[in-house]
Amino acid sequence: MSSNGVPRTLKFLRTLNGGMTQEQLAQRLSVSTSLIAKFETARQIPLPDTAEQIDDVFGSGTLVQETAADARNAVPPDWFQPWPEYEAEAEMLRGYESTYVPGLLQTEAYARAVLAVGLLPPEVAEQRLAHRLARQATVFDRRTPPVTSFIVDEAALRRGDPVMMKEQLLHLVDMSRRDRVLLHVVPVDAGLYIGQLGNFALATLPDGATVAYAENPVDGRTYEEPAKVAAFVNAWEAIRSVALPQDMSRDLIARMAEEL
């Protein structure tokens, strides 16, 4: 797995261009200085449009674009590779999580803690973190974001460091107020239900086709076969039937945050 070369490339280009500061580069791009800092500490990978703008500022051809693309493609394991591409073009995304907060809704601190649980080498964990944050931006920062509908088990929201979880829960409340973002919680008193068999996600593409993604303790797989995808869709609908409505879910999450 190759490392994220974006930090080295940006620092080199700034030095080459009269020692341009992060603040000056941020001004040229009309972005925050903190975003440039995240690029240069491998906490985030520039989106294609941003990478192109950076190349324009430095007159570096396609250097930053290619470096960012290499970093984005190198970070996830091979079995995960197809899924972010489906996320990026989907018109609707649905997901269910019983163990963690859905990846697209994780704060940076929570995502870092989750990746640490996986016992990854620190440099790989940081690369995966940058990739996860880049996926979030790819989905939610589009001009017209996809409709996203997430279901999460209440137990997953009660697990983790209190300070970290308070920030995460408040972030969920904020995200649930966005247009085109739906968030539902399966309460602990729902009893046994099909979702406890495993986590999965669904992406509906512009042509109307739907694909599914599911993980196990070893790896993950993207499913395109209609019969198998239909099984995931049916499972999602069954889980949705035992989850709380949007407003009640938001109120529950807000109360949980207040308790911390």
C-alpha positions in Angstrom: 0.0 0.0 0.0 1.5 3.3 -1.0 1.5 6.2 1.4 -0.3 9.5 1.1 2.1 11.7 -0.9 -0.2 14.8 -0.7 1.5 16.4 2.4 5.0 16.2 0.9 3.8 17.5 -2.4 2.0 20.5 -1.0 4.9 21.4 1.3 7.3 21.1 -1.6 5.2 23.3 -3.9 4.8 25.9 -1.3 8.5 26.1 -0.7 9.1 26.2 -4.5 6.8 29.1 -4.8 8.6 31.6 -2.6 7.7 29.9 0.7 4.0 30.4 0.3 2.3 30.0 3.7 -0.7 27.8 4.4 -2.7 31.0 5.0 -1.7 32.4 1.6 -2.6 29.1 -0.2 -5.9 29.0 1.6 -6.7 32.6 0.5 -5.9 31.7 -3.1 -8.3 28.7 -2.9 -11.0 30.5 -0.9 -10.8 27.8 1.7 -9.9 27.7 5.4 -6.3 27.5 6.6 -7.4 24.5 8.7 -8.3 22.6 5.6 -4.8 23.1 4.1 -3.4 21.9 7.4 -5.5 18.8 7.2 -4.1 18.1 3.7 -0.6 18.5 4.9 -1.0 16.3 7.9 -2.7 13.5 5.9 -6.0 14.0 7.8 -7.9 14.7 4.6 -7.3 14.2 0.9 -8.2 17.0 -1.6 -11.2 16.4 -3.7 -10.6 16.3 -7.4 -11.9 19.9 -7.9 -9.7 21.2 -5.1 -6.7 19.3 -6.3 -7.2 20.9 -9.7 -7.4 24.4 -8.2 -4.1 23.8 -6.3 -2.4 22.7 -9.5 -3.7 25.9 -11.1 -2.3 28.0 -8.3 1.2 26.4 -8.5 1.2 25.8 -12.2 2.1 22.2 -11.4 0.2 20.6 -14.3 -1.7 17.6 -12.9 0.8 16.8 -10.1 -1.5 17.4 -7.1 -4.5 15.8 -8.9 -2.5 12.6 -9.6 -1.0 12.5 -6.1 -4.4 13.0 -4.5 -5.9 10.3 -6.7 -3.1 7.9 -5.9 -3.6 8.5 -2.2 -7.4 8.1 -2.4 -7.0 4.8 -4.4 -4.2 3.4 -2.3 -5.8 3.8 1.2 -8.7 1.3 1.3 -8.1 -2.4 1.0 -8.8 -3.9 -2.4 -12.1 -5.5 -1.4 -13.4 -2.0 -0.5 -12.3 -0.3 -3.6 -15.6 -0.4 -5.7 -17.8 0.9 -2.9 -16.6 4.6 -2.7 -17.1 4.8 -6.5 -20.8 3.8 -6.1 -21.2 6.2 -3.1 -19.8 9.1 -5.3 -22.4 8.6 -8.0 -25.4 7.4 -6.0 -28.6 9.3 -6.0 -29.7 7.6 -2.8 -27.7 5.9 -0.1 -29.1 3.8 2.7 -27.2 2.2 5.5 -27.6 0.2 8.7 -25.2 -0.1 11.6 -25.5 -2.0 14.8 -22.0 -1.6 16.1 -20.7 1.9 15.2 -22.0 5.2 14.0 -22.3 5.0 10.2 -18.9 6.0 8.6 -20.4 8.9 6.6 -21.7 10.4 9.8 -18.6 10.0 12.0 -16.7 12.9 13.5 -12.9 12.9 13.0 -12.3 12.0 16.7 -14.8 9.1 16.6 -13.5 7.8 13.3 -10.0 7.8 14.6 -11.1 5.9 17.7 -12.9 3.3 15.6 -9.9 2.8 13.3 -7.6 2.4 16.4 -9.8 -0.5 17.5 -8.8 -2.3 14.3 -5.2 -2.5 15.5 -3.9 -0.9 12.3 -0.4 0.5 12.1 -0.6 4.3 13.0 0.3 5.5 9.5 -2.3 3.2 7.9 -4.9 4.3 10.4 -4.2 7.9 9.5 -4.5 7.2 5.8 -7.8 5.4 6.3 -9.0 8.3 8.4 -8.2 10.7 5.6 -10.0 8.5 3.1 -13.1 8.3 5.3 -13.3 12.1 5.7 -12.8 12.4 1.9 -15.7 10.0 1.3 -17.9 12.2 3.6 -17.0 15.3 1.6 -17.6 13.5 -1.7 -21.1 12.6 -0.6 -22.3 15.7 1.4 -20.4 18.5 -0.4 -21.9 17.9 -3.8 -24.0 20.6 -5.4 -27.0 18.2 -5.1 -26.2 15.6 -2.4 -27.8 12.2 -2.6 -30.7 11.4 -0.4 -29.2 9.5 2.5 -31.1 7.4 5.0 -29.2 5.8 7.9 -30.4 3.4 10.6 -28.3 2.8 13.7 -28.9 0.7 16.8 -29.2 2.7 20.0 -26.6 0.5 21.6 -24.0 1.8 19.2 -24.7 5.3 20.3 -24.0 4.4 23.9 -20.6 3.0 23.4 -17.4 5.1 23.6 -15.6 7.8 25.6 -18.2 10.3 27.0 -16.4 13.4 25.7 -16.0 11.9 22.2 -19.5 10.6 22.2 -21.1 13.9 23.2 -19.4 15.6 20.2 -20.5 12.7 18.0 -24.1 12.7 19.1 -24.4 16.4 18.6 -23.0 16.0 15.2 -25.7 13.4 14.4 -28.3 15.8 15.6 -26.9 18.5 13.3 -26.6 16.1 10.3 -30.2 14.9 10.8 -31.4 18.5 10.3 -29.9 18.7 6.9 -32.0 18.5 3.8 -31.9 15.0 2.2 -30.5 13.4 5.4 -32.6 10.9 7.3 -31.5 9.3 10.5 -33.4 6.6 12.4 -32.5 4.8 15.7 -33.6 1.3 16.6 -34.3 1.6 20.3 -33.0 -0.9 22.8 -36.5 -2.1 23.6 -37.1 -3.1 20.0 -36.2 -6.7 20.9 -34.6 -9.1 18.5 -34.6 -8.0 14.8 -33.0 -9.0 11.6 -30.4 -6.2 11.7 -28.5 -8.0 14.4 -27.2 -10.4 11.7 -24.9 -7.7 10.3 -24.2 -4.2 9.0 -24.7 -3.2 5.3 -25.3 -0.3 2.9 -27.2 0.3 -0.3 -26.5 2.7 -3.2 -29.1 3.5 -5.8 -27.5 4.8 -9.0 -28.7 7.3 -11.6 -29.8 4.4 -13.9 -32.1 3.1 -11.1 -29.9 0.1 -10.3 -29.1 -0.6 -6.7 -25.9 -2.2 -5.3 -25.2 -3.4 -1.8 -22.1 -3.6 0.4 -21.6 -5.7 3.6 -18.6 -6.5 5.8 -17.6 -9.4 8.0 -14.8 -9.7 10.5 -12.3 -10.5 7.7 -13.2 -8.4 4.7 -16.2 -6.9 2.8 -18.0 -7.4 -0.5 -20.0 -5.3 -3.0 -23.1 -7.1 -4.3 -24.5 -6.3 -7.8 -26.7 -9.4 -8.4 -30.3 -8.4 -8.3 -31.5 -11.3 -6.2 -28.9 -10.7 -3.5 -29.4 -6.9 -3.6 -33.2 -7.5 -3.1 -32.4 -9.5 0.0 -30.5 -6.5 1.5 -33.3 -4.1 0.5 -35.9 -6.3 2.2 -33.7 -6.5 5.3 -33.4 -2.7 5.3 -37.1 -2.3 5.1 -37.7 -4.7 7.9 -35.2 -2.9 10.1 -36.7 0.5 9.2 -40.1 -0.9 10.4 -38.8 -1.3 14.0 -36.8 2.0 14.1 -38.0 5.3 15.5 -39.3 8.0 13.2 -36.9 10.8 12.3 -38.1 13.4 14.9 -38.2 10.8 17.7 -34.7 9.5 16.8 -33.3 13.1 16.8 -34.9 13.7 20.2 -33.5 10.5 21.6 -30.0 11.3 20.4 -30.2 14.9 21.8 -31.3 13.5 25.2 -28.4 11.0 25.1 -26.0 13.9 24.5 -27.4 15.9 27.3 -26.8 13.0 29.7 -23.1 13.0 29.0 
